[in-house]
Each structure stands twice: as C-alpha cells, then as structure tokens.
Amino acid sequence: MEILVIGAGVGGLAVARGLLAAGHRVRVFEQAPARRVGGAGLTIFSNGAAVLNDLGVSLEGVRGRIDRIDALTSDGRLRTTMNLVHTAERFGFETRTIARRDLLDRLGEGLPDDLIRYGMRCQSLTQDRDRVTVTFDDGTTATGDLLIGADGHHSVVRRHLWGEGVVRSATFGTWQGRSPVDIDLTRTHLHLMITGREGACGLIPAGDGMLQWWFDVRWSPTDPRPAAPLAELRRRFGHWASPVPEVLAAVSEDDLGFFGHHWNKVRQVWGEGRVTLIGDAAHTMPPTLGQGANQTLEDVWVLGRELAKGGDPAVRLRAYEKARYPRVSLVSRLARRSPANWRIPPLIGRLFPETSQTSMLARYSNRLSAAAG
Ligand SMILES: Cc1cc2nc3c(=O)[nH]c(=O)nc-3n(C[C@H](O)[C@H](O)[C@H](O)COP(=O)(O)OP(=O)(O)OC[C@H]3O[C@@H](n4cnc5c(N)ncnc54)[C@H](O)[C@@H]3O)c2cc1C
C-alpha cells in the first residue's frame, strides 16, 4: 500500500520504519524545516525498547541505563524503590534515558533520504472509499491508500477527525533540562523521584557526566512566565534534601525548558475509514509516568501487526485502535494523577520489601504493554 504519515517525530519515524520493512511505500510529511534537535531526554522503558528492537533500532552505546528508581520525600526519606534490573531480566530489555535528538537520529538511521519531506504542514484532508488526500499549507496535495496522523499533541489530523477542544491543560507544568552536573548521583544508574509540598523533582543520570532533571510545579496556561525561572526554582526547591540544592546550583538558566502538561480523554475509536492516529495525536498525556513515547512505540507495533493481517485496511485500522484502547487509556488515566498524589506514606516502603514492590512494577508493566496481551 501507499501510506502517508503526517509528522516525523518519534511515532512518525518509527511507523515509517516498520511499514517500509513490511514492504509498503511510505511518505512522511513534517512541518518543521529539518529534524528536531531540541528537547531534553526521554526514558525508554522495557516496552518501548522491545519495539525499537523489533524495528531494528539499536540502543547500543546509549549510556543512560537505569537500574533502579527510588521515590523519596523532600526531606530525603525513602518511600519506595523499584528494581529495573529485575524488569530487564524478565522482559529482556533495559530501561534507558536518551536525548530526544539521539532517539530521532537512531529512528532515522538507514531510512531513504527522500522519505521525509520537511517544511510540509498538513492543513486538511479528505478521503473517499479508496484513497486519502492531504493538502499542505503551500497548496500542494499528496494522495495515498492510508493516512497516519503522527502529528503530536496539536494534531491537525485529530482535529479533522474529532473536532476542536479535545486536548485540555492539566494542573502541572515541568521545568526540565539535561546538563553536566558533577555529583555522585550522575555516576550511578539510579533514578530519583522526589515529591513534596512544593511539587516534584526527577533526577536521572544520562551518562557521560550528564544529568536529566525536571521539576513539576502547579501551572495553568494563564500563569505568567516567571521573569527569573531558575531563581524561582531555587527559592521553591532549594531547601529540599541533597542532592536537589546541588543540582539547582549546577544548572544554568540556558538549560531550562518549560512545557505545560496536557491530556485528552482517550477514545475507543480514533480514526475513520482509511485514516488513523498514533502517539500524542491520539493520547496526549502528562509525562508523569514517562510512558508517552513508549506508548507511541506500542501503537506502532500493534498497527504493524494489524496491517500485516491484510484484508480491508479500514477494518484493520479499527482493530488496531480497539486493541490499543484498554492499555493506553489506563496509562493515560494514571498519568493524569497529579504528582501531588504520589505522596504515598514512607511506611509503605517499609511494609513492602523491594522484591514485592518490584514484582508489582513488573505486573504493572505487563498491564501497560500490548505485547503482553
Ligand atoms: C518534556 C517531556 C518529557 C517527556 N518525557 C517522556 C519520557 O521520559 N518517556 C516517554 O515515553 N515519553 C515522554 N514524553 C512524551 C513524548 O515526548 C511523546 O509522547 C512522544 O514524543 C510522542 O510522539 P509523537 O510522534 O506522537 O509526537 P511528537 O514526537 O511530538 O512528533 C510530532 C511531529 O509532528 C509534527 N507536526 C505537527 N503538526 C504537523 C502538521 N500539521 N503537519 C506536519 N507535521 C506536523 C511535529 O513538528 C513533530 O515533529 C515527554 C514529553 C515531554 C514534553
């Protein structure tokens, strides 16, 4: 089949790889003038890593392996710990943090040079029983047998299918960055997640002396941007237990990026006829669980599996959406819980030994993963 993909982000590149390997003709249209180089890091858990492996994307040499996640209170008490070595043994794939730029580079490796057309913003689409036509901002059009909207959380394809006003702002926003921070934690494989009255903080060693870090604070789209955001973060979080103050002292204003959290209620049916959605276009969610890109990769895997069955493509697209709905709606609901709700009492950490918490994580990972179903 001739397949049009809108968007060359994580989902667009991944789905293009899979569909090309399955023998389809694929064209990808991206609004940006070139491949995105910005953005901090993403955590690829075992489920996302398994899909990448299937797509022939190696994470070899990516240094940010995570072996354990410790959840702490803001005064440094351990609430709970999760052993990701165990999940890696169980599922066969390690968890890593990777710069978004590096993930996009790896997804793009080996793809034909003319596969992606940059500077092409999808404006509208039409379809009949057999073909889909997309119109771009410059007035040009492209026609194919199927169209996949991989155009992220402001998706034009979703707007065409679902109408306006579907994605809403959530109550938190994230300040984040990836910087050289010379503290002991940076040299480990331990991911810290810290919560307190002021918000939440994540510290993830990313390899090569780099630390991926984020601070979640209450946010609404009408809030004015602070004039000096780093000073504001230091004021708010600077009294938390070590190593938070050391991290805040080491990073600079230039490292800071901000994004407000958004979400949409995941629908049972995403597309119509020969059009479907993958990734944030179908399920924008706050980054609370670090599953957005991982669930996008799972979409790609299930979509590939369904199309490989052959037959009426519209039927296969609906089967893909039906298969994805229960898991991705569960992840989305969990991710919507604000970081303030993570404040499970430290006593839980003492009552349940690490092994049972880890086995809970493995069971939870099973529920999130389409491959397990
Ligand atoms: C700060 C932050 C941290 C995150 N951390 C994690 C994490 O640790 N783990 C994780 O799994 N997920 C994480 N996520 C979520 C993850 O980034 C997204 O879920 C993932 O990128 C979704 O991929 P996508 O392909 O759907 O969208 P994107 O990667 O956003 O790609 C969409 C692409 O479509 C293009 N596009 C948009 N509109 C048009 C148009 N009209 N025409 C043509 N092209 C268009 C865009 O330019 C973009 O290139 C995080 C997100 C953020 C913001």
The ligand as an ORCA input file, in Angstrom:
! r2SCAN-3c Opt
* xyz 0 1
  C       9.286     17.295     28.476
  C       8.734     15.984     28.073
  C       9.266     14.871     28.638
  C       8.797     13.636     28.236
  N       9.370     12.544     28.780
  C       8.993     11.330     28.334
  C       9.628     10.137     28.806
  O      10.512     10.165     29.667
  N       9.240      8.941     28.295
  C       8.257      8.874     27.352
  O       7.932      7.754     26.920
  N       7.622      9.981     26.891
  C       7.962     11.197     27.346
  N       7.358     12.314     26.873
  C       6.284     12.185     25.883
  C       6.840     12.006     24.471
  O       7.709     13.044     24.146
  C       5.699     11.981     23.484
  O       4.697     11.098     23.944
  C       6.192     11.490     22.136
  O       7.152     12.393     21.621
  C       5.018     11.381     21.178
  O       5.490     11.138     19.890
  P       4.644     11.641     18.660
  O       5.363     11.140     17.444
  O       3.220     11.307     18.845
  O       4.712     13.225     18.715
  P       5.988     14.191     18.531
  O       7.238     13.474     18.913
  O       5.592     15.433     19.218
  O       6.027     14.418     16.960
  C       5.004     15.090     16.249
  C       5.625     15.637     14.953
  O       4.574     16.089     14.085
  C       4.952     17.335     13.517
  N       3.716     18.034     13.148
  C       2.822     18.591     13.987
  N       1.797     19.119     13.301
  C       2.059     18.894     11.990
  C       1.374     19.191     10.786
  N       0.194     19.838     10.797
  N       1.920     18.817      9.596
  C       3.110     18.148      9.566
  N       3.826     17.852     10.692
  C       3.290     18.204     11.884
  C       5.732     17.995     14.641
  O       6.552     19.033     14.143
  C       6.526     16.825     15.210
  O       7.750     16.633     14.530
  C       7.767     13.555     27.280
  C       7.212     14.698     26.723
  C       7.674     15.909     27.115
  C       7.078     17.168     26.502
*
